[in-house]
Amino acid sequence: MTKNLASLFCGALFGLGLTISQMSNPDKVLAFLDVTGNWDPSLMFVMAGALITLATAQHFILKRQQPICDTKFYLPKTNLPIDKRLILGAIIFGIGWGLVGFCPGAVLAALSDSKFEPFLFTLALGAGMMLFSCFDNKK
């Protein structure tokens, strides 16, 4: 129960941060990505704040040698190669983000705005995930 409440709190805090920083606003994100036009560098401060917070928290959590709400860390395998699937997936993700200004995390926060675009993006995201699972040959 404690782990679920901590997860809920962290998710709500993350969504609040995305909303306050306007990272759930596609116009703000697209202006940040438009480095050759009307560039808005303000999201760099959001990213810098996030990195400072992560580095500080990670220092203390790793010093404890145990997560706060679990008995062990679940770290990814580091010996996995950078392959064509990873590169292609990153390219598709970047193109989608650059076209519409939403990434999967921020769109969930943007759903609270009661606008149609985040809802449509979420449907398209779900459809893409379902299509991938249908055609994925690495099951």
C-alpha positions in Angstrom: 0.0 0.0 0.0 2.8 2.4 0.9 4.5 1.8 -2.5 1.2 2.5 -4.3 0.6 5.7 -2.4 4.2 6.8 -3.0 3.8 6.0 -6.7 0.6 8.0 -6.9 2.2 11.0 -5.1 5.3 10.9 -7.4 3.1 10.7 -10.5 0.9 13.6 -9.4 3.9 15.7 -8.5 5.5 14.9 -11.9 2.3 15.9 -13.7 2.0 19.1 -11.7 5.6 19.9 -12.6 4.9 19.3 -16.3 1.8 21.5 -16.1 3.4 24.4 -14.2 6.5 24.4 -16.4 4.3 24.3 -19.5 6.0 21.1 -20.8 2.5 19.8 -21.5 1.9 22.9 -23.7 2.8 21.8 -27.3 3.2 25.4 -28.4 5.9 25.9 -25.7 7.6 22.6 -26.6 7.6 23.3 -30.3 9.0 26.8 -29.7 11.8 25.2 -27.7 12.5 22.7 -30.5 12.5 25.5 -33.2 16.2 26.4 -32.8 16.4 28.0 -36.3 13.3 30.2 -35.9 11.6 31.7 -33.0 13.5 29.7 -30.3 12.3 29.8 -26.7 15.1 28.5 -24.5 13.1 28.7 -21.3 12.5 24.9 -21.0 16.3 24.5 -20.5 15.8 25.9 -17.0 13.1 23.2 -16.4 15.5 20.5 -17.6 18.3 21.9 -15.5 16.1 22.0 -12.4 15.1 18.4 -13.0 18.7 17.3 -13.4 19.8 19.0 -10.2 16.9 17.4 -8.3 17.6 14.0 -9.8 21.4 14.2 -9.0 20.7 15.3 -5.4 18.0 12.6 -4.7 20.1 9.9 -6.5 23.1 10.7 -4.3 21.1 10.2 -1.1 19.2 7.1 -2.3 22.3 5.4 -3.6 24.1 6.2 -0.3 21.3 4.3 1.5 21.9 1.4 -0.9 18.2 0.6 -0.8 15.1 2.3 -2.4 12.7 4.0 -0.1 9.7 1.9 -0.9 11.2 -1.4 -1.9 13.8 -3.9 -0.8 16.1 -3.7 -3.8 16.8 -1.7 -7.0 15.6 -2.9 -10.4 18.2 -1.6 -12.8 18.3 -2.2 -16.5 20.9 -4.4 -18.1 23.7 -2.3 -19.4 25.1 -4.8 -21.8 22.3 -4.4 -24.4 23.5 -3.2 -27.8 22.4 -0.1 -29.6 20.6 -1.7 -32.5 18.5 -0.7 -35.5 15.2 -1.1 -33.5 16.4 1.4 -30.8 17.7 3.9 -33.4 14.5 3.7 -35.5 12.3 4.0 -32.4 14.2 7.1 -31.2 13.9 8.6 -34.7 10.1 8.0 -34.8 9.7 9.3 -31.3 11.6 12.4 -32.1 9.6 13.0 -35.3 6.3 12.6 -33.5 7.4 14.9 -30.7 8.6 17.5 -33.2 5.4 17.4 -35.3 2.9 17.7 -32.5 4.8 18.9 -29.4 3.6 16.1 -27.1 5.6 13.3 -25.6 3.8 10.4 -23.8 4.5 11.8 -20.2 3.4 15.3 -20.9 0.3 14.4 -22.9 -1.1 12.7 -19.7 -0.8 16.0 -17.9 -2.2 17.8 -20.9 -5.4 15.7 -20.8 -6.5 17.7 -17.8 -6.8 20.8 -20.1 -10.0 19.3 -21.6 -8.7 20.0 -25.1 -9.2 17.6 -28.0 -5.5 17.4 -29.2 -4.1 15.6 -26.2 -7.0 13.1 -26.3 -6.4 12.5 -30.0 -2.7 12.1 -29.4 -3.3 9.6 -26.6 -5.6 7.5 -28.9 -3.0 7.6 -31.7 -0.3 6.6 -29.2 -2.4 3.6 -28.0 -3.1 2.6 -31.6 0.6 2.7 -32.4 1.4 0.6 -29.3 -1.2 -2.0 -30.3 0.1 -2.1 -33.9 3.6 -2.6 -32.7 2.6 -5.5 -30.5 0.8 -7.1 -33.5 3.9 -6.9 -35.7 6.6 -7.3 -33.1 8.6 -10.4 -34.0 10.8 -10.3 -30.9 8.1 -11.7 -28.5 
